[in-house]
Amino acid sequence: MKNFSDLTQREVLAIAIASEEEDSRIYSSFAEELTDRYPATAKVFQEMAAEEDGHRRQLLEIYQARFGSNLPAIRREDVKGFLSRRPTWLIKNLPLETIRRQAEAMEEDSQRFYVKAAEASRDVEVRKLLGDLAMVEKSHGEKANALAEAILTESAREEEGRTAHKFFVLQYVQPGLAGLMDGSVSTLAPLFAAAFATQNNWSTFLVGLAASIGAGISMAIAEALSDDGSLTGRGAPVIRGAVTGLMTTAGGLGHSLPYLVPDSWPHAFWTATTIAGIVVFFELWAIAYIRARYMDTPFLKAVAQIVVGGAIVLAVGILIGAA
């Protein structure tokens, strides 16, 4: 890799041209990705892509006038201190805020690079060139803000807010709720069966720990492999799988942790079991609330489905363990 101080004016211009071309393609990719979900914001990125392409043409004209038509094969990744950008634009169903932050970071990084490079340059002509490039990058951000104000009307913002909420539910709430339900309900029977069969807190905790982690891994893999999100719009499978797995494990551990009460304590088993029962009560009601809040399920129906169902599973575990 080359140091920036070793670059010629020709190479600096070539890097600027390549950078503007890449940014234009990235913004076009953002626009294509957002067209169906956020058409107003997609239009903003289309305009920004056109702006970047216009700046590329201007820089190319300057380059051709000074150095001819042959561009050296050098990119910003070939220069020390010029960080390459993570290819987040290749990921489908990115959250809107992630894309906006990526765009802001692109403009800020480019402007910062050109400003620092201009300050470090001792060549008057190169210093002026780098300063001009920094101002161009700053104008990109101002142009983006102006486009957003013009295109993102109040109704468009409200519509995008509803779409963002829907995406949040599909990406995080739904897989997280599925994991919490599975972890909280499916581990009840083995945990309380082990508790009443052994009446040993440590052994019961180990059963609960194994059941929670095993269920979490299983649910994470199942969720990640069930849908890649390309057709359903449910987001990146890795994120959904991670959310599902973590919530599944958390749901099982919630009523397993009370069995860490030392067996040497007086009435240790019943103390741990009482605490675990209270935890289960709040877990089931929390699940019922989330279903009512985010899944448009009537609260009483959610209670009947979750609380009553969980109570039945709990009773089955106790009966089997006490048999």
Buried (B, 14 or more C-beta within 10 A) or exposed (E): EEEBEEBEBBBBBBBBBBBBBBBBBBBBBBBBBBBEBBBBBBBBBBBBBEBBBEBBEEBBEBBEEEBEEEBBEBBBEBBEEBEEBEEBBEBEBBBBEEBBEBBEEBBEBBBEBBBBBBEEBEEEEBBEBBBBBBEBBBBBBEBBEEBBEEBBEEEBEEBBEEBBEEBBBBBBBBBBBBBBBBBBBBBBBBBBBBBBBBBBBBBBBBBBBBBBBBBBBBBBEBBBEBBBBEEEBBBBBBBBBBBBBBBBBBBBBBBBBBBBBEBEEEEBBEBBBEBBBEBBBEBBBBBBBBBBEBEEBEEEEBBEBBBEBBBEBBEBBBEBBEE
